[in-house]
Amino acid sequence: MSVAASVEVPGWNAPTSRARSVLRVGMRVGQVVLFLAAVFFIVAPLGWLIVLAFSRGFSFPSLVPTSFTLSWWHTVLASPGLLHSVVLSVTIAPVVLAVSMVICLPAAYAIGRYNFPGKRFVLLSVFSINAFPRISLYIAMIPMLFLLNLMGTVIGVVVVQLIGTILFMTWIPATGFAAIPEELVEAARDAGASKVQVFWRVLLPLCRPSIAVAAVLSFLAAFDEAQGTFIVGAPNYLTMPVRMYSLVLDYPVQFAAVFAVVLSIPSVVLLILVRKHLFAGTSAAMHLR
């Protein structure tokens, strides 16, 4: 028997086969519980929303619709201003994402790779944006927007939607930049790479998964923003979420269900398009570690 094999650590007992079996069973049970929770809290509500969008009505206490119809869809899709809202949503959100990346990614790089005076204050400022009710922040911005003549303009809408992306586009990429080992940077510099080459060929590719996740979350935050868009953009710039709020208040619940399904389509399409990049980036990061 080797010396390493004969060494015993006091207080440590290697897990027996029975203990390993119990551990595997516990892990399987936990997976099943998580799966059921996901079905109950995510899949089931979405499925119910789709059923509601096609149902004519219900007879209490039955949960099965009395009949199905497309009339709700016809009414919603034929409503005036819907196409204009769709165009606004799918054009403003990418602009907000581009502006957010231009502003936040340099800050994320600096936060993740350097120590500088006031770094904690910057991080606290970024985090505090989401620490308070968003509606109070929008109301506090109204005098400034009036002073700059941005009320009722598309630039004002971009500004208020930009607020919801700052945390995602700064915090997540900063974490990705900070997780890159310094040894890789030093090796690239020893190989003769300049600072610009190190950034484009080493840091940016390795941080791409974090940037992709931040971009998806930022796009969805801008696309789904309604309160600030209504305060600043009404009545000229009413995006899809703003119109959905009016349907919830003034029409039967089936109208809101149809509009919610329509509003979810771009988000689902976006996640389908980027899923390979996200999973590939995540796998690469795991192999790197």
N, C-alpha and C positions, 0 to 999 in steps of 0.2 A: 504494500500500500504506500502511495506517495505521501510526502509530508503535507502537501496541500490538502489531500483528501482526508488526512487524519486530524486536521485542525478543527476544533469545534468552537463555535462562538457561544459564550455563556448566554443563556436565556433564549437561544434560538433553536427551534425545532423545525426541521424541514417538513413542508406540508406533505401529509400522507396522501395516498391515492384517493381515499374517501373525501379528504378535505378538498382536493382538486376537483373531484366530481361535484361536490356541493357548490364550489365556486363557479363551475361551468353552468350548473343548473341555475344559480342565482343570476348569472349574466344573461342567460336565455330568458329568464323571467323578466329581468329588467328591460331587455329588448322588446319583449312582447308588450310590456306595459307602456313603453315609449311609443310603440307602433299604434296601440289602441288609443293612446292620448292624442297622437297626431290625427288619427282618423276622426276622433270625436270632436276635437277643437278646430281642425282645419278642413279636412275632406268633407265631413258631414255638413258644416255650414255652407260650403261652396256648392255642394250638391243640392242642398235645400234652396239656395238662391236660384240655381238654374231651374229647378222644378217650379218655384214661385213665378219665375219670369214667363212660363208657358201655361200657368194654371188660370182657369176662369174664376175659381172660387173654392171654398171649403165648406163642408157641413160639419159643424161641431158635434162630437169630439173627434171626428175622423181626421187623420193627417194626410189622407189621400185626396187629391183634388177631385172635385165633382166632374170636371172635364178640362180639356186642354184647348188652348187657342193661341193664335198668332196676332190677335188684334192689338195686344199691348205693344208688340214689336212694331207693328205698322204705325201705330199712333206716335210712338217715341221717335222712330226713324223719320217720320214725316213732319215732326215738329219743327217750326221755323227757328232758325239759328243754330240747329244742331251741327250742321256741316261746318259752320263758322267756328263753333266751339272745338270741334275735332281738329280743325286746321290750326287753331291757336295752341291747343295742347301739344300737338306733335311738332310744332315749330318752336315754341317758346322754351319747352323743357330741354331740348338739345343746346339751345343758346345758353341757358342757365348753366348746364353742365360744362360747356366749353369755358365760360367765364370763371366758373368755380375752379376748374383745373388750372387755368392760367394764374389765378390769384393764390390758390391754396397749396399747390404742389411745391413751389419753391419754399414756402413756409414749412411744409411737411419735411422737406429734405433738410432744411436747416435745423429743425427741431430734432429730427432723428439722428443726424450725424454730428452735430456740434453742441458744445456747451457754451452758453453766452449769458451775460447778465440779463435778467428779466425773463429767462426761459420759463420758469414756473408761473410767472404772471401771464405770459402768453398762453400757456396751456390752460390755466384757470379761466382766462377770458374766452377761449374757444369753447371750453366745456360749459361755461355759464350761459351761453346762448340758448342751450336746451334745458337749462336748470329752472327756467321760469316759464309761466304760461305764455305761449307764443302770441296770443291775441293782445296781451298787454304790451308786448314789444312792438307790435304793429301800430297800436294806437299811439305809443310814444313817438313813433317815426313819422306820424302824419304831419306835424308842424314842419319838420325838415323837408318832407316831400312837397308840401305846399310851397315852401320857400324856394325850392329848386324847380318848381313848376313841373313836377313829375306825377302828380295825381292825374289819373285817367290816361296814362301813357303806357306804352309797352315797356319802356325803360323802367318805370316804377314797378311794373309787374315783375320784371326780371330781378330787380333789387330785392323785393320781398320774398321771391322764391329762392333767391340765392342764400338767404339766411338759413334755410333748412338744410343746405348742403355743406355748410362750412365745417361742421363737426365731423361728418363722414369723410370729406375730402382732405381734411388735415390730420385727424387722429389716426385713421387706419393706415394711410401711406407712411406717416411718421413712424408707426410701429414696424412697418415693413422695412423701411430704411435702417432703423436701429437694429433690426435682427440680423443684418448682413454682417458676417464676420469681418473684422478689420484685416485679418490675414489675407483675404482675397484681394482687398484693395492694395495692400502692400505688395502682394505678388504681381499684380498688374503694373504697378509703378516700377517695380524692379525689372519688369520685362520691357520697360521703355514707354509705357502708355502715359499720355498726358492726362491732366485732370478731366478734360472734356471727354477723352476716350474712356477713361475709367467710369465716368458717369453713364455714357451712352451704351457701353459694351459690357459693363459689370453690374453697376448699381441698378440701373433702370430695368434691365431684363429680369434681375432677381426680385425686384419690387413690383413687377408687373401684376402678379396675382393680387396683391394688396390694392394696387391702383384700380384694377378691374372691379374688385368688390366695392370699393369706394365709389366708383363711377356708376355702378348699377344702383346702389342705395341712393346716391345723390340724384340720379335721373328719376327714380321712383318718388323721392321726396318732392322734387320740383313738379313732377307730373300730377301728383295727388294733392298738392297744396290748394286750399280753397279759401280759407279765412282771409289771409292777406291779399290774395288775388281779388276777392270780392271788394274789400275795403278800398284798394288802390285802383283796380281796373274797371270797376262798374261805372257806367253801363256799357262801355265800349269794348272791354276785354273780359268776356265771360267764358272761362275755360270749361271743360267737361265736368270737373268736380264741382264747380260753382253751380252749373245747371242741375247737377244731380241733387244738390241740397234743396233747390227750389222744387224739384219733383217730389222729394221726400215730404216737404211741408204742404204742398198744394194738391197732390194727386194720390190715387190709391197706391198701396205698397207694391203692387205689381209693376208700376211705372219705375219706381226706384230700383226694383230688382233687375229689370231690363237694362236700365242705364248703368247699374253696377256691373253687370256682365259685359256690356260694351266697354266700360271704363277699364275692365280687367284685361281685355284682349291685348292692348299694347304691352302691358307688363309681362303677360305670359309669353308673348312673342319674343320680347327682349331676353327673358331668362332662358328660353330655348336656344336663342342665337348665341348666347355667351356661355352656356353651361360647359361646353368643351374646353374653352379657354380657362374658365375658372378651375375646373377639375384638373386640367393639365398643369396649370400653374401651382395648384395646391400640392399635387404629387411631386412636382419638381422641388418645391420648397421642403417637403418632407424628406426627400432623398438627400437634399443638401445638408439637412440637419443630421 
